[in-house]
């Protein structure tokens, strides 16, 4: 049977150098991280049986961020918080954050090992839930993105005065999000899908021209759509495949810029034709 794998997270260099080595002597395989960012990278790249995280990693309470990420991404992992301040509120927050246990610095090694082994022996089996790409997230949250965009439009001093129904304000959005999701999943050389996105964007530009938009309104419209998408991504970030997150976000931004460019061209062509 392979050794149980532990992720140890602490910003103190000395404890990060000593505790993992001691745990390794007890038969565990240990990887160490010095920051929340490093911990999230480890969680995304490797499977762990146990997380031991300092409560305060750089900032107070950062350990709960790491625990929340581990809970979402690897629900079978046993989670411990390590703190130098055994206050009641720390224990309470640990319970609220679904921490399995917490330990006080300096940790007694025999107690720590015993708690790890006890928790590992009693943990229930949890089915692994695959993480998503942004394309899937867009498809699942079309209504949420529409709602956010519509709310933002009605709060915008430039867009709100337009005499449009709710349907007219966001009617093109579901198709554009669907095509954006298709494009995110397509090979980079798939010109057919790029042409499809451009066609949809041109249609959107002509529609906005008929609805009385100005060029600045068209750009504000696009900004609100991008903001709503990024808000939804941020709120669901722990459901996503983090190793692909940066590249997927880059593609989202790039394709939204393509949409805006083609919409603007169609808008200006319609404007010249009407003159």
C-alpha positions as CSV (number, residue, x, y, z in Angstrom):
1,X,0.0,0.0,0.0
2,X,1.5,3.4,-1.0
3,X,2.1,5.9,1.8
4,X,-0.5,8.5,2.7
5,X,0.2,11.8,1.2
6,X,0.2,15.0,3.3
7,X,0.2,18.6,2.1
8,X,1.8,20.9,4.8
9,X,1.2,24.6,4.4
10,X,3.1,27.1,6.6
11,X,5.0,30.4,5.9
12,X,7.6,29.8,8.6
13,X,10.7,28.4,6.9
14,X,12.0,26.5,10.0
15,X,8.8,24.5,10.7
16,X,8.4,23.9,7.0
17,X,11.9,22.3,6.9
18,X,11.5,20.2,10.1
19,X,7.9,19.0,10.4
20,X,7.6,17.4,7.0
21,X,10.9,15.5,7.6
22,X,9.6,14.2,10.9
23,X,6.3,13.1,9.3
24,X,8.2,11.4,6.6
25,X,10.0,9.3,9.2
26,X,6.6,8.1,10.3
27,X,5.9,6.7,6.8
28,X,4.0,9.7,5.3
29,X,4.9,11.3,1.9
30,X,4.9,15.1,2.5
31,X,4.8,18.0,0.2
32,X,5.2,21.6,1.6
33,X,3.8,24.9,0.5
34,X,4.8,28.4,1.8
35,X,1.8,30.4,0.6
36,X,-1.9,30.1,-0.4
37,X,-0.9,30.3,-4.0
38,X,1.6,27.4,-3.7
39,X,-1.0,25.4,-1.8
40,X,-3.7,25.9,-4.4
41,X,-1.2,24.8,-7.1
42,X,-0.4,21.7,-5.1
43,X,-4.1,20.9,-4.6
44,X,-4.7,21.2,-8.3
45,X,-1.7,19.1,-9.3
46,X,-1.6,16.3,-6.7
47,X,-3.9,14.1,-4.7
48,X,-3.6,14.2,-0.9
49,X,-5.0,12.2,2.0
50,X,-4.2,14.9,4.6
51,X,-3.9,18.7,4.7
52,X,-2.1,20.4,7.6
53,X,-2.3,24.2,7.2
54,X,-1.2,27.0,9.4
55,X,-4.1,29.3,10.3
56,X,-2.3,32.5,9.3
57,X,-0.3,32.2,6.1
58,X,0.8,35.7,5.4
59,X,-2.6,37.0,6.2
60,X,-4.8,36.1,9.2
61,X,-7.2,33.3,8.4
62,X,-5.6,32.3,5.1
63,X,-5.6,28.7,6.3
64,X,-9.3,28.6,5.9
65,X,-9.0,29.5,2.3
66,X,-6.7,26.5,1.7
67,X,-9.1,24.2,3.6
68,X,-12.1,25.4,1.6
69,X,-10.2,24.8,-1.6
70,X,-9.2,21.3,-0.5
71,X,-12.7,20.5,0.6
72,X,-14.1,21.5,-2.8
73,X,-11.4,19.9,-4.9
74,X,-10.6,16.8,-2.8
75,X,-13.5,16.1,-0.5
76,X,-12.0,12.9,0.9
77,X,-8.9,14.7,2.3
78,X,-8.6,15.0,6.1
79,X,-8.1,18.7,7.1
80,X,-6.1,20.0,10.1
81,X,-5.6,23.6,11.1
82,X,-2.3,24.5,12.9
83,X,-2.5,27.6,15.1
84,X,-0.3,29.3,17.6
85,X,-3.4,31.0,19.1
86,X,-5.8,28.4,20.6
87,X,-8.6,30.9,21.1
88,X,-12.2,29.8,21.2
89,X,-13.1,31.7,18.0
90,X,-10.4,29.9,16.1
91,X,-11.9,26.5,17.1
92,X,-15.4,27.8,16.2
93,X,-14.3,29.0,12.8
94,X,-12.6,25.7,12.2
95,X,-15.8,23.9,12.8
96,X,-17.7,26.2,10.5
97,X,-15.1,25.7,7.8
98,X,-15.4,21.9,8.1
99,X,-12.0,21.4,9.5
100,X,-11.6,17.9,10.9
101,X,-9.4,19.0,13.8
102,X,-7.0,21.7,14.9
103,X,-3.7,21.6,16.6
104,X,-1.8,24.1,18.7
105,X,1.8,25.1,18.0
106,X,4.2,23.8,18.9
107,X,2.5,20.6,17.8
108,X,3.2,17.4,19.8
109,X,4.3,15.0,17.2
110,X,2.9,11.8,18.8
111,X,-0.5,13.5,19.2
112,X,-0.3,14.8,15.6
113,X,0.5,11.4,14.1
114,X,-2.1,9.7,16.3
115,X,-4.8,12.2,15.2
116,X,-3.8,11.7,11.5
117,X,-4.0,8.0,11.7
118,X,-7.3,8.0,13.6
119,X,-8.9,10.4,11.1
120,X,-7.6,8.4,8.1
121,X,-9.0,5.2,9.5
122,X,-12.5,6.7,10.0
123,X,-12.9,8.9,6.9
124,X,-15.8,7.9,4.7
125,X,-15.3,7.1,1.0
126,X,-16.0,10.1,-1.2
127,X,-16.6,9.9,-4.9
128,X,-14.2,12.1,-6.9
129,X,-16.0,14.9,-8.7
130,X,-14.2,16.0,-11.9
131,X,-13.5,19.7,-12.2
132,X,-14.9,21.8,-15.0
133,X,-13.6,24.0,-17.8
134,X,-14.9,27.5,-18.2
135,X,-16.9,26.4,-21.3
136,X,-19.0,24.1,-19.2
137,X,-19.4,26.8,-16.5
138,X,-20.7,29.3,-19.2
139,X,-23.3,26.8,-20.4
140,X,-24.5,26.0,-16.8
141,X,-24.8,29.7,-15.8
142,X,-26.4,31.4,-18.8
143,X,-29.4,32.6,-16.8
144,X,-27.2,33.9,-14.0
145,X,-25.0,35.8,-16.4
146,X,-28.1,37.2,-18.1
147,X,-29.5,38.3,-14.8
148,X,-26.2,40.0,-13.8
149,X,-25.9,41.8,-17.1
150,X,-29.5,43.0,-17.1
151,X,-29.2,44.3,-13.5
152,X,-26.0,46.2,-14.4
153,X,-27.6,47.7,-17.6
154,X,-30.5,49.0,-15.5
155,X,-28.0,50.6,-13.1
156,X,-25.9,52.1,-15.8
157,X,-26.7,55.8,-16.4
158,X,-25.9,55.6,-20.1
159,X,-27.8,52.4,-20.9
160,X,-30.7,52.5,-18.5
161,X,-32.5,55.4,-20.3
162,X,-32.9,53.4,-23.6
163,X,-36.6,52.5,-24.1
164,X,-35.9,48.8,-24.3
165,X,-37.6,45.7,-22.7
166,X,-35.6,43.3,-20.6
167,X,-35.8,40.8,-23.5
168,X,-34.4,43.4,-26.0
169,X,-31.5,44.2,-23.7
170,X,-30.2,40.7,-23.3
171,X,-31.9,38.6,-26.0
172,X,-28.7,38.0,-28.0
173,X,-26.7,36.9,-24.9
174,X,-27.6,33.2,-24.7
175,X,-26.6,32.5,-28.3
176,X,-23.4,34.5,-27.9
177,X,-22.4,32.6,-24.7
178,X,-23.2,29.3,-26.3
179,X,-21.0,30.1,-29.3
180,X,-18.3,31.4,-26.9
181,X,-18.4,28.1,-25.0
182,X,-18.2,26.2,-28.3
183,X,-15.2,28.2,-29.4
184,X,-13.4,27.6,-26.1
185,X,-13.7,23.9,-26.7
186,X,-12.7,24.1,-30.4
187,X,-9.2,23.5,-31.8
188,X,-7.4,26.8,-32.3
189,X,-7.5,26.3,-36.1
190,X,-11.3,25.7,-36.3
191,X,-12.1,28.7,-38.6
192,X,-15.7,27.6,-39.0
193,X,-16.5,28.3,-35.3
194,X,-14.6,31.5,-35.4
195,X,-16.7,32.6,-38.4
196,X,-19.8,31.6,-36.4
197,X,-18.8,33.8,-33.5
198,X,-18.1,36.7,-35.9
199,X,-21.5,36.3,-37.6
200,X,-23.3,36.4,-34.3
201,X,-21.3,39.4,-33.2
202,X,-22.1,41.3,-36.4
203,X,-25.8,40.5,-35.9
204,X,-25.5,41.9,-32.4
205,X,-23.9,45.1,-33.6
206,X,-26.7,45.7,-36.2
207,X,-29.3,45.0,-33.6
208,X,-27.8,47.5,-31.2
209,X,-27.7,50.1,-33.9
210,X,-31.5,49.7,-34.5
211,X,-32.1,49.9,-30.8
212,X,-30.5,53.4,-30.6
213,X,-27.1,52.6,-29.1
214,X,-24.1,54.8,-29.6
215,X,-20.6,53.5,-30.0
216,X,-19.8,54.2,-26.4
217,X,-22.9,52.3,-25.4
218,X,-21.8,49.3,-27.4
219,X,-18.5,49.3,-25.6
220,X,-20.2,49.6,-22.2
221,X,-22.5,46.8,-23.1
222,X,-19.5,44.5,-23.8
223,X,-17.8,45.6,-20.6
224,X,-20.8,44.6,-18.5
225,X,-21.0,41.2,-20.2
226,X,-17.3,40.5,-19.5
227,X,-17.7,41.7,-15.9
228,X,-20.6,39.3,-15.4
229,X,-18.7,36.4,-16.8
230,X,-15.7,37.0,-14.7
231,X,-17.9,37.4,-11.6
232,X,-19.4,34.0,-12.2
233,X,-16.0,32.5,-12.8
234,X,-14.7,33.9,-9.5
235,X,-17.7,32.6,-7.5
236,X,-17.3,29.1,-9.0
237,X,-13.5,29.1,-9.2
238,X,-13.1,26.0,-6.9
239,X,-15.2,24.0,-9.3
240,X,-12.9,24.7,-12.2
241,X,-9.8,22.9,-13.5
242,X,-7.2,25.3,-12.1
243,X,-4.4,24.1,-14.3
244,X,-6.4,25.4,-17.4
245,X,-7.9,28.5,-15.7
246,X,-5.4,31.1,-16.9
247,X,-5.4,29.8,-20.5
248,X,-9.2,29.6,-20.5
249,X,-9.6,33.1,-19.2
250,X,-7.1,34.4,-21.8
251,X,-9.3,32.7,-24.5
252,X,-12.4,34.2,-23.0
253,X,-10.9,37.7,-23.1
254,X,-9.5,37.2,-26.6
255,X,-12.9,36.0,-28.0
256,X,-14.9,38.7,-26.3
257,X,-12.5,41.2,-28.0
258,X,-13.3,39.5,-31.3
259,X,-17.0,39.8,-30.6
260,X,-16.6,43.5,-29.8
261,X,-14.5,44.2,-32.9
262,X,-17.0,42.5,-35.2
263,X,-20.0,44.1,-33.5
264,X,-18.4,47.5,-33.8
265,X,-17.7,47.1,-37.5
266,X,-21.3,45.9,-38.2
267,X,-22.6,48.8,-36.1
268,X,-20.6,51.4,-38.0
269,X,-21.5,49.9,-41.3
270,X,-25.2,50.1,-40.4
271,X,-24.7,53.6,-39.2
272,X,-23.2,54.7,-42.6
273,X,-25.9,52.9,-44.5
274,X,-28.5,54.8,-42.5
275,X,-26.9,58.1,-43.2
